[in-house]
Amino acid sequence: MIGHSMGGFVIAEAARLMPEKVVGIVAIDTFQNVAERTPQSVLDEMVKPLKLIFKVPHKILFHQCFRKLLINNW
């Protein structure tokens, strides 16, 4: 797996959760230390501002953004 920037955390977590499916990981331009676990309280604080900005559930947002495309191609 290859991950860039914040994708380094994603591939490290994927490798941890599914070690039998991951041969190796390559982290590019990431400062993530895969040996350290970030406490849930820290993650919650990082996500809090995003929840304020993105109040619309992602499925509704996706549907609104791609509605024309979906209708025109069905």
BAVEXPA-586545 format. One record per residue (C-alpha): z, y negated, x; residue in three letters; chain. Coordinates in Angstrom, 2 decimals, decimal comma, padded with zeros to 5 digits. Layout:
// residues N
+---------+---------+---------+-----+-------+
|      up |   north |    east | res | chain |
+---------+---------+---------+-----+-------+
|       Z |       Y |       X | ALA |     A |
...
+---------+---------+---------+-----+-------+
***
This chain:
// residues 74
+---------+---------+---------+-----+-------+
|      up |   north |    east | res | chain |
+---------+---------+---------+-----+-------+
|  000,00 |  000,00 |  000,00 | MET |     A |
| -000,70 | -003,55 |  001,10 | ILE |     A |
|  001,29 | -006,57 | -000,05 | GLY |     A |
|  000,83 | -010,24 |  000,73 | HIS |     A |
|  003,63 | -012,82 |  000,53 | SER |     A |
|  005,89 | -011,85 | -002,39 | MET |     A |
|  003,81 | -008,68 | -002,72 | GLY |     A |
|  005,75 | -007,40 |  000,29 | GLY |     A |
|  008,78 | -007,00 | -001,95 | PHE |     A |
|  006,67 | -005,27 | -004,61 | VAL |     A |
|  005,23 | -002,66 | -002,26 | ILE |     A |
|  008,63 | -002,02 | -000,66 | ALA |     A |
|  010,16 | -001,42 | -004,09 | GLU |     A |
|  007,24 |  000,79 | -005,14 | ALA |     A |
|  007,65 |  002,85 | -001,97 | ALA |     A |
|  011,38 |  003,17 | -002,63 | ARG |     A |
|  010,85 |  004,25 | -006,25 | LEU |     A |
|  007,88 |  006,59 | -005,60 | MET |     A |
|  008,12 |  007,82 | -002,00 | PRO |     A |
|  006,06 |  010,91 | -002,78 | GLU |     A |
|  003,06 |  008,73 | -003,74 | LYS |     A |
|  003,17 |  006,20 | -000,89 | VAL |     A |
|  001,85 |  007,09 |  002,55 | VAL |     A |
|  002,74 |  003,75 |  004,12 | GLY |     A |
|  003,14 |  000,04 |  003,51 | ILE |     A |
|  001,62 | -003,00 |  005,18 | VAL |     A |
|  003,35 | -006,32 |  004,51 | ALA |     A |
|  001,27 | -009,39 |  005,33 | ILE |     A |
|  002,81 | -012,85 |  005,70 | ASP |     A |
|  006,06 | -011,88 |  004,04 | THR |     A |
|  009,61 | -012,73 |  005,00 | PHE |     A |
|  011,09 | -009,89 |  002,96 | GLN |     A |
|  013,54 | -007,76 |  004,92 | ASN |     A |
|  013,07 | -004,38 |  003,24 | VAL |     A |
|  016,34 | -003,09 |  004,69 | ALA |     A |
|  018,34 | -005,64 |  002,67 | GLU |     A |
|  018,96 | -005,39 | -001,06 | ARG |     A |
|  019,00 | -008,67 | -002,97 | THR |     A |
|  021,94 | -008,77 | -005,40 | PRO |     A |
|  020,98 | -008,86 | -009,08 | GLN |     A |
|  022,88 | -012,13 | -009,53 | SER |     A |
|  020,63 | -013,79 | -006,93 | VAL |     A |
|  017,50 | -012,41 | -008,59 | LEU |     A |
|  018,72 | -013,66 | -011,98 | ASP |     A |
|  019,20 | -017,17 | -010,57 | GLU |     A |
|  015,69 | -017,10 | -009,09 | MET |     A |
|  014,15 | -016,10 | -012,43 | VAL |     A |
|  016,19 | -018,51 | -014,60 | LYS |     A |
|  013,91 | -021,58 | -014,04 | PRO |     A |
|  010,83 | -019,48 | -014,78 | LEU |     A |
|  012,29 | -018,40 | -018,12 | LYS |     A |
|  012,70 | -022,06 | -019,06 | LEU |     A |
|  009,09 | -022,86 | -018,15 | ILE |     A |
|  007,49 | -019,75 | -019,66 | PHE |     A |
|  009,11 | -019,49 | -023,07 | LYS |     A |
|  006,05 | -017,88 | -024,70 | VAL |     A |
|  006,09 | -014,09 | -024,39 | PRO |     A |
|  003,37 | -012,87 | -022,04 | HIS |     A |
|  001,59 | -010,78 | -024,68 | LYS |     A |
|  001,17 | -013,80 | -026,95 | ILE |     A |
|  000,07 | -015,97 | -024,04 | LEU |     A |
| -002,45 | -013,35 | -022,90 | PHE |     A |
| -003,82 | -012,98 | -026,41 | HIS |     A |
| -004,23 | -016,74 | -026,86 | GLN |     A |
| -005,93 | -017,14 | -023,49 | CYS |     A |
| -008,39 | -014,31 | -023,97 | PHE |     A |
| -008,85 | -014,37 | -027,74 | ARG |     A |
| -012,40 | -015,77 | -027,61 | LYS |     A |
| -013,39 | -013,38 | -024,86 | LEU |     A |
| -012,02 | -010,39 | -026,78 | LEU |     A |
| -013,64 | -011,42 | -030,06 | ILE |     A |
| -017,01 | -012,11 | -028,44 | ASN |     A |
| -017,10 | -008,78 | -026,63 | ASN |     A |
| -015,98 | -006,44 | -029,44 | TRP |     A |
+---------+---------+---------+-----+-------+
***
